[in-house]
Structure formats: C-alpha cells, structure tokens
Amino acid sequence: MQEEAANRKKSGKAESFLRGTLILTVAGVVVKVIGSLNWIFVSRILGGEGIGLYQMAFPIYFFALSVSTAGVPVAISIITAERVALRDIFGAKRIFKISMSLMLVTGLVFTALTYFGAQWLIDWHFIRDPRAYWSVVALAPAIFFVTLLASSRGYLQGWQRMTPTAVSQIAEQIFRVVTMILFASLFLPWGIDFAAAGASLGAFAGAVAGLLVLVYFHWKLERDIRSEYGSDIRPLPGAERSSTWTIIKRIFALSLPVSAASIMLPVVSNLDLAIVPQRLEAAGYSINEATELFGYLTGMAVPLVNLSTILTASLAVSLVPAISKARALKDDKLVFAQTASGVRISNFVCFPAFVIVLVLATPISSLIYNAPGAGPAVLVSSFSIVLLGLHQVSTAVLQGLGHPSIPMINMIVAAGVKVVLNWVLTAQPAFGIMGAAWATAADMGVAAIVNMYFIHRYIGYRIELGQLVKTMLAAAAMAAAVYFFYGCTMEQFGSNVLSTFGAVPVGCIVYIIVLLMIGGMLEEDIARIPMIGSCSIRALRRIGVFKPPAEKEEG
C-alpha cells in the first residue's frame, strides 16, 4: 500500500509538469500567432524603412536583456523549487525578496546604460542610422520591467505554477502589439524615426502589463500559502539559513551559464552571416543567389524548425523545477522517471513533426512562403527538429540537476563543429545551402548527444532503445502515408493546399495507430496527459489496446 501511494504521489508530480507543459505550449502558440499578425499591421504602417530603424534598435535591447535576465527565471525556479520541496516556505519567500532586490538594481543599471549609451552607439557607428536613436531610447525603460518580470516568473515556476507565466506572456504580447500599432500610427506624422520609436514603446507597455498580471498571481499564491501553512511563516527549526550574499552568488552561478548559452544564439547567427554567404559564393553562386539561398535557410527553414519544437521548449521550462524539486527530496527514482518521460514525450512529438517537414518540404515552402526553392534547405533542416527537441529536454534536465554550465560548454563545442562544417560543406557545389543546413543539424546533434552522456553519468539514464525504435517505425509508416496521400490527391485534384492540409492529419492518425499497435505508447504517459489522459485510457481499454487493471493483477 505504501508503495502504491508513493507511485500515485510520483504520478501526480509528473502530471504537474506535463500540465505546465500544455499550458505553456498553448500560450506559446497564441503569442506567436498574435506576433505574426502584429508584423503584418506594423509593416504596413512603418514600411521597410521604419521596420529597418526598429530592427537596428532591437538587437541592442535584446542583448541588454539577455545579459541581465536570460538565466534568471531558471536560477530562481531551481532554488525556489528546492526550498518548496523541503517545505521551507520562509526560505522560498526569502529567495524571492532577494532576487527581486537584485533584479531591481540590475534592471536600473541596464536601463540607464541603454538610455545614456544610445547616442554613444550612434557616434561610434555601432548603429549606422542616427534616426534609430529614439527607438533605442524608447526601448530602454522596458529593460527595467522585464528584469522584474523574469524574477517573478522564475519564483512562480519554482512553485511549479506555469499558468502565471502563460497568462502574463499572452497579456504582455497583446499590450505590446496594441501599443506598437497605436503609437506607430500616432507618431507617423512627426516622421518615420518617431513612428519607429512609437512601435518600440510596445516592449515597455507589454512588460508593465505582464508584471501587473503576475501581481495578481502572487496574491493568489500568498492566499494559498496562508491556507496551507498558516499566516505565521517562520524558518524551519534546524534549517540552514544561507546569507544574502551566498544566495546572490548561487543565483549568478546558476544564471550566468544560461545567459551565456542564450548569448550563443545570436553569436552563432552572426557566424552564419559571416560564413555561409561567403562559402556559397565559393561554391559558384552569385552574390544575389547566395543571399537568396541564405534567406531560404535562416528566414524559412529555421523558423519552421523552431515552430515544430514549441511543445518541447515548454516541456523544458516545466521540467527544470520538477527535476530540481525531486533532487532536493533526494528522490532519485522520480528524477529518473521524469527524465525518461521528458525524452519519450520529446520523441513522440518531434518525430511526426520531422516527418511532415521532411516529406512535405517543397509543398510547405510553396504554401507558406510561396518559395518552392526553399524546399531543399527545409528538407535537410527537418532533421534538426528531433535533435533540437532532445537538446531542449536534456538541457532542462541538467539545469534541474544543478549543472547549468555543462549545456553551455556543450553549445560552445557544438558551435565549433557547426563553423567547421559550414566552412567545408557549404562551399561544395553538391551541397550548397544544404551543407549549411546539415551543419545546423550537426550543431544540435552534438550538443544533445553530449548532454545525454552527462545525464547518464549523473543519474544513469540512457535513451530507451526499444521505445525509440518503435517510435521510428511508426514515423516511417507515417512518412509512407503522407507521401502516398499527398501524391494521390495532387494527381486527383491538383491542389497543393488540399493535398498538404489533408496529408498532415492522415499521417498523424497513422502514426498514433501504428504506435499503439506495436506498443510504442506507454499507458502511464497517456494517463499523465492533462484533461484527455484518463478518458483516452478508458477508450483504449475498451478496444483492447491496454489491459483493464483487474487483468493486470491476474497477469
């Protein structure tokens, strides 16, 4: 009975991070949809010149934000989750107060540096067009509020509450979009530079709105804490109380590697910009052709890969505090189970996404971008989907285990591999832009594989080969179904839209059916899916896919 109760307790904890994953995924999709619609309207108001001024200022804002906040939510969620796991509520609240004070100072410093450094950036020609000055100035105040937002989200995530992050993200995006459109229109008569600055004010409005939403959720959390623990929260008897400076050092120790890893993304992008077009010219392409092919990869193929891994990115956010909490409780079995579940879910989601992008590379490029020439780059980039999903999950596990520097070092090593492959493969006429796409896939693959090595070293987990093979077999069946359905409907109706939109659900249905038939989908994983898990199990038991509990006990 005790073992059964423990299993239920573990299952409940696993459900919490899967529920958080679903909530963050839905929020991520909503935010991306709103953002895409926003650029349609803003582009019409500002035109190419105004968008150019905005984009000159935004990298400065993004860099300041990356340095000041990138690893903060992860660090605070890890430390908070550890305190909550030990029922040290006083310690958890103290972490929040210290982190908010730290972020208050950090936000003020980087806001001041951005505001007062705007003219210096123009004078020293880091920003080539002086008209971008007002956009940089308009973005500066947002840095202060986003740093507070990051700390607040990290604390609530440490309590494994993902709804506040999701709701605040949506509120932030809505207010950002409305403000961008409104002020860009209002300031346009004053000149395109002021219109771009008006659009830049959207970041400030969005951050304030998101912070106000989190104030409500903090009040709700405080109410729940008083209900469960009482109003008089005191330090645990005998609990070790770290000094403020020790806590600040730990926040920096956990957040700096994450910040450095996030800075690696724009660094790698700039390396691509420096290497890929040049090596395409070495392969025999003209400057215009090299630019077009580079656009196919970075502007079309890479966004499709990122879109395909929205769920695994959300899974990674939920997994960090879940793993950290289990580690604080010294529950090695739960750490192992959550890691295994995270990897299985990543493969379950990413393999069908990989198949869709692989088989329908050219049709999707034609449908979404009206650029069938992007097909080869999209096709090769599809391999990055599975590898990126595994990289996101494995990075989250290592961060939850308290080793955030390992994924950062692995990213640097993988980036080195990518640079070498970019230089060698892209210059080969047989590869061209596909060589750069293969280099990107290798980048993700190397980082993921080395991450998995360290996970095995720390907790003994290895990818379940039997489960992986079953997933791959189901994906192969899906690929065949998508290929033949698309070909038949194109031959019958001649409509790329109908054939593409029809092939996707048909392929997904075949994938799930084959996976269930060969036992590639575990009952425990389905049961943990929020809202639909339990009813799906009952339905599958009726048709004989899973055995009823009584038969299991007899077996």
C-alpha positions, -999 to +999 in steps of 0.1 A: +000+000+000+028+024+008+045+016-025+012+022-043+007+056-025+042+066-034+036+057-070+005+079-070+024+107-054+051+104-082+024+103-109+008+134-095+042+152-096+047+141-132+012+153-141+021+187-127+050+193-151+030+179-181+001+201-173+025+231-171+039+220-205+005+220-221-003+255-206+030+270-218+026+254-253-008+269-258+004+303-246+034+300-269+012+293-299-011+322-291+018+346-286+033+336-320+000+340-338-005+374-323+031+384-331+027+373-367-005+393-372+012+423-355+041+424-381+016+425-409+000+457-395+032+473-382+049+467-416+021+484-434+024+515-411+062+518-409+072+503-443+106+489-450+125+519-438+106+522-405+110+485-398+147+488-405+151+516-379+132+494-354+154+464-362+185+485-357+175+493-321+160+460-311+193+439-311+207+464-285+176+459-263+178+421-268+215+420-259+210+441-227+180+418-218+200+386-225+229+397-202+206+410-174+178+384-173+183+353-196+192+328-169+173+344-140+140+325-143+158+292-144+181+300-115+153+313-093+129+284-102+156+259-093+164+275-059+127+281-051+117+245-061+144+232-037+131+252-008+094+243-015+104+206-018+118+208+018+087+227+029+109+257+038+084+283+028+102+310+047+133+303+027+114+303-006+099+337+001+133+350+012+147+338-021+120+358-039+127+390-019+165+388-025+161+380-062+136+409-067+160+433-050+189+420-072+168+424-104+157+459-093+193+470-092+202+451-124+172+465-143+181+501-133+217+497-143+210+482-178+181+507-184+205+536-176+233+521-198+209+517-227+193+551-223+225+571-218+245+550-242+222+554-272+240+584-286+274+568-280+263+537-301+254+561-329+286+582-326+308+551-327+288+537-357+275+506-339+241+518-352+246+532-387+215+553-390+212+582-364+174+581-368+174+549-347+183+569-316+147+575-305+139+537-309+168+528-286+157+554-260+121+542-262+132+505-256+154+514-226+126+516-198+113+481-208+145+465-197+138+475-160+103+460-160+113+428-180+140+421-154+114+422-126+091+401-148+119+375-152+124+372-114+087+370-107+081+343-133+110+322-120+097+323-085+062+311-096+077+284-118+097+272-088+063+265-072+055+246-104+028+272-113+031+277-151-003+294-156+010+328-144+039+326-169+015+317-197-012+343-189+014+370-184+031+361-218-003+365-236-011+398-218+024+411-225+021+403-262-014+417-265-005+451-249+028+451-268+010+447-302-017+472-294+008+498-283+031+492-313+002+497-338-013+527-318+019+547-313+034+539-346+003+554-362+001+584-339+038+594-343+040+588-380+031+624-389+062+635-369+085+614-391+094+578-397+120+579-368+094+588-343+070+562-357+096+535-352+102+548-316+064+546-311+065+510-321+094+504-297+072+516-268+053+484-272+080+465-253+075+488-223+037+486-223+038+448-227+063+444-198+042+465-174+010+446-184+027+413-178+040+424-144+006+435-133-008+401-142+018+385-121+010+407-092-025+390-092-009+355-093+015+364-065-015+375-044-032+342-052-001+322-043+001+341-009-035+332-002-028+295-009+003+296+013-017+311+042-044+285+036-019+255+037+008+267+060-008+294+081-001+331+082+029+329+106+056+316+083+089+311+102+122+295+094+123+257+097+138+245+130+174+234+123+172+245+087+204+260+073+199+297+066+222+310+038+234+346+039+221+371+014+254+372-004+255+334-006+221+333-023+231+361-047+262+341-056+241+310-062+217+329-084+246+342-105+263+307-106+231+292-120+220+321-142+253+331-159+258+298-178+222+300-190+227+337-200+260+328-218+241+300-237+214+324-248+240+348-260+255+320-280+224+320-303+229+355-317+267+348-318+261+317-339+237+336-361+263+362-368+289+335-376+264+321-401+260+355-416+298+359-419+305+324-433+275+309-452+270+336-480+308+338-485+311+300-488+281+298-512+300+323-534+330+299-532+307+271-544+300+291-576+268+311-567+265+348-574+261+373-546+223+376-553+219+338-554+239+334-522+217+360-505+185+343-516+197+308-505+208+322-471+173+337-468+158+303-475+177+287-446+176+314-419+142+331-428+122+300-438+137+267-428+149+277-393+116+293-382+098+260-392+122+240-370+115+264-341+078+263-346+079+224-346+096+225-312+072+248-293+060+220-271+095+207-262+106+242-254+076+245-230+084+210-217+119+222-208+106+251-188+083+228-168+109+201-164+136+223-146+117+229-113+102+194-114+137+178-116+151+203-091+123+195-066+128+158-069+166+162-065+161+183-033+140+154-019+168+130-029+141+110-048+164+095-075+137+073-089+115+103-095+144+122-112+150+092-134+112+088-142+108+125-151+138+124-173+127+093-191+092+107-195+106+140-209+127+123-235+098+100-245+074+129-249+101+148-269+105+119-293+067+113-295+061+149-306+092+157-327+093+126-349+059+133-366+069+170-369+101+158-386+082+135-410+058+163-420+086+188-427+108+161-444+082+147-468+063+179-475+093+202-476+087+217-510+048+218-507+051+236-473+076+260-487+053+268-516+022+270-494+036+292-466+064+312-482+055+309-519+091+299-524+094+263-536+132+269-540+134+267-502+125+230-503+160+215-502+170+237-472+137+229-454+141+192-461+176+189-446+166+212-417+138+188-408+165+165-391+172+193-367+137+190-352+142+157-334+177+168-323+166+202-311+138+187-291+162+163-274+187+192-268+160+213-251+149+185-228+184+173-219+194+209-212+165+213-188+174+180-170+210+191-165+198+226-153+174+209-129+202+187-116+222+219-108+247+217-137+238+246-160+274+251-171+275+218-189+249+226-216+266+259-221+300+243-227+284+217-250+268+245-270+302+261-275+317+228-286+288+222-310+291+257-324+327+250-332+316+218-351+290+239-369+315+265-380+339+239-394+310+221-413+297+254-426+331+263-440+336+228-456+302+217-468+286+249-479+315+255-504+308+221-520+286+226-552+269+193-544+258+206-510+255+244-512+229+257-488+221+221-478+256+219-464+248+248-440+215+230-431+234+198-423+259+219-402+229+232-382+216+197-376+251+186-365+252+215-341+220+204-324+230+167-325+264+172-309+250+193-281+222+169-275+244+137-275+270+152-252+242+164-229+228+128-228+263+115-219+264+137-188+228+128-179+238+091-180+269+099-159+248+117-132+216+096-129+223+065-150+197+072-177+200+060-212+176+065-241+152+035-242+163+020-275+132-003-277+109+027-273+129+048-298+128+020-324+091+017-321+087+055-325+109+054-356+088+026-371+056+045-365+072+076-380+083+055-411+047+043-415+035+079-412+060+091-438+047+065-463+011+075-456+019+112-460+038+106-492+012+085-509-018+106-497-001+138-510+008+122-543-027+107-549-046+138-540-023+160-561-028+137-591-066+137-584-073+173-576-041+192-584-044+214-553-013+218-531-033+234-503-058+205-502-031+178-505-009+193-478-036+200-453-051+166-459-018+147-457-009+161-422-039+147-402-039+114-422-002+110-414-007+118-377-036+093-374-015+065-390+014+074-366-007+071-335-024+039-347+009+022-355+024+034-323-005+019-303-004-014-323+033-020-317+032-009-280+052+023-286+029+044-264+030+037-227-002+037-207+015+057-179+025+085-204-011+087-218-025+088-183-004+118-174-017+139-203-039+167-188-076+167-194-077+139-220-054+113-205-078+093-183-107+093-209-082+081-236-071+053-214-107+041-208-114+042-245-082+023-254-090-003-228-124-009-243-109-017-277-083-039-262-051-018-266-045-018-229-055-044-203-080-035-176-065-032-141-081-065-130-064-084-158-030-068-150-033-080-114-041-115-125-012-114-150 
